[in-house]
Amino acid sequence: MENFVFYNPVKILFGKGQIANIGAEIPADAKILMTYGGGSIKTNGVYEQVKSALAGRDVLEFGGIEPNPHLETLMKAVELVRQEGIDFLLAVGGGSVLDGTKFIAAAVPFEGEPWDILAKQAPVTAAVPFGAVLTLPATGSEMNINAVITKWETKEKLYFASPLVFPRFSVLDPETTFSLPPRQIGNGIVDAYTHVMEQYLTYPVNAPLQDRMAESILKTLIEEGPKTLANPHDYDARANVMWCATMALNGLIAVGVPQDWATHMIGHELTAEHGLDHAQTLAIVLPSTLSVRRDRKWQKLLQYAARVWNIVDGSEAERIEQAIAHTRNFFESVGVPTRLSDYGVGVETIPAIIERLQQHGFSTMGEQQDVDSQVVEKILTLSA
């Protein structure tokens, strides 16, 4: 196991009715900006719950944060926070709203051009405190320091991370997810699954606890994910998937082990270039990445085949092939197609994706920094 430092201060309020308790988590004299997305929280009852919990408090609102949140939109919120003297942010929505709010929190006190936080990895030295009410389990943003932002003008999708943008608290009420459309449910399952795979399916470093924890999240998503699609009001299945998505990317399974993230980097560029959902890009790229890089991931692929998919018969090569096929089939089974052609994207996009990766400093990627432009070309060609 590799050396590590682990720190996660996020307070989780999990379960039905927990939104009612957010008032106690926010300073009584705070001037609050509530951020949200396209307005679904006003039709599923979440908005009313939040407003009720904050009755009598000084609350302003900023809606319209997009999926793959746009810098241009977020900067309007930054100006609002500065003008109104907001001193606490409350993100209500899915991962995009949370990511966008993290950027707002970091950008408000930032001296200089806020885009530099992403484009130049300029250090974040201060941030407005914020809390979250999660309505879509997928990204793990409710319990981590990461955020991904899109500059719509230039079609750039970049990320930043800072411990200063840990949420002070996050509410996870599975009932808030009951009204999600099947597409978002399936996307969330694929997103969480791929987060685990990026940290788990690399090479062995004698970290059996992290491996077992990762495998348990994967198996739970396989078992519980389809239930949430079959019965949207299955509270127990929703609760299990929601906690899996949080555990997948709160840093716990990442400690002491190598991490990949090539699938995510390639996926970000597909989203920026073609507007695909984040999870759709992961479903396209991950199976092909596993296939192209099987020689470098051989031992963990065999472990994955045996422990997650119970594949123990046949040659090593056959077991690995089956495990990759099972992964692809699982993504398809939760409604997320796994080929570029399924989204009307052809192989002619490959040079542009490679060029974008190089422009953003990702000429080599992966746990061994051996995913170069040639490997990316193989992955995307196989994904056609």
Buried (B, 14 or more C-beta within 10 A) or exposed (E): EEEEEEEEEBEBBBBEEBBBEBBEBBEEEBBBBBBBBBEBBEEBBBBEBBBEBBEEBBBEBBBBBBBBBBBEBBBEBBEBBEEEEBBBBBBBBBBBBBBBBBBBBBBBBBEEEBBBBBBEEBEBEEBBBBBBBBBBBBBBBBBBBBBBBBBBEEBBBBBBBBEBBBBBBBBBBBBBBBBBEEEBBBBBBBBBBBBBBBBBBBBEEEBEEBBEBBBBBBBBBBEBBBBBBEEBEBBEBBBBBBBBBBBBBBBBBBBBBBEBBBBBBBBBBBBBBBEBBBBBBBBBBBBBBBBBBBEBBBEBBBBBBBBBBEBEEEEEEEBBBBBBBBBBEBBBBBBBBBBBEBBEBEEEBBEBBBEBBBEBEBBBBBBBEEBBBEBBBBBBEBBB
